[in-house]
Amino acid sequence: MIKEIKVSTSARSQFIDITEQVSRELSSSGIKEGVCMVYIPHTTAAVTINENADPSVMEDVKNYLDKQVPWSDSAYGHAEGNSAAHIKSSMLGSAAEIIVSGGKLKLGTWQGIYFCEFDGPRSRRVWIKLIQD
């Protein structure tokens, strides 16, 4: 079964910590051992696992990506004008896998799961697939 989380973004580029929502879906499943796959079914959004203790880390990531892949560039040919969002999504990726043990996500002490918006604001979906050992 696939579970779904709804995410609403409020900016063109935004990182939203979805760790708690993913953990709730895991808890309600009853799965104690296995794998949790988090998948983003959008071509201008992504998922990443990174530090969630200091918000400046994700702001640094956002700023670096904006610097490396600017919104406007004469090299872009995509007619919709959101090539930067597609490139950033490809750089970070559309899926993340997390080990499940003891009914909990096995994330490191400072790790969180982030939904990455690159073409907002929008209403988005996150799909979660829990696989039991």
Rosetta blueprint (number, residue, H / E / L):
1 M L
2 I E
3 K E
4 E E
5 I E
6 K E
7 V E
8 S E
9 T L
10 S L
11 A L
12 R L
13 S L
14 Q E
15 F E
16 I E
17 D E
18 I L
19 T H
20 E H
21 Q H
22 V H
23 S H
24 R H
25 E H
26 L H
27 S H
28 S H
29 S H
30 G L
31 I L
32 K L
33 E L
34 G E
35 V E
36 C E
37 M E
38 V E
39 Y E
40 I L
41 P L
42 H L
43 T L
44 T L
45 A E
46 A E
47 V E
48 T E
49 I E
50 N E
51 E E
52 N L
53 A L
54 D L
55 P H
56 S H
57 V H
58 M H
59 E H
60 D H
61 V H
62 K H
63 N H
64 Y H
65 L H
66 D H
67 K H
68 Q H
69 V L
70 P L
71 W L
72 S L
73 D L
74 S L
75 A L
76 Y L
77 G L
78 H L
79 A L
80 E L
81 G L
82 N L
83 S H
84 A H
85 A H
86 H H
87 I H
88 K H
89 S H
90 S H
91 M H
92 L H
93 G L
94 S L
95 A E
96 A E
97 E E
98 I E
99 I E
100 V E
101 S E
102 G L
103 G L
104 K E
105 L E
106 K L
107 L L
108 G L
109 T L
110 W L
111 Q E
112 G E
113 I E
114 Y E
115 F E
116 C E
117 E E
118 F L
119 D L
120 G L
121 P L
122 R L
123 S E
124 R E
125 R E
126 V E
127 W E
128 I E
129 K E
130 L E
131 I E
132 Q E
133 D L
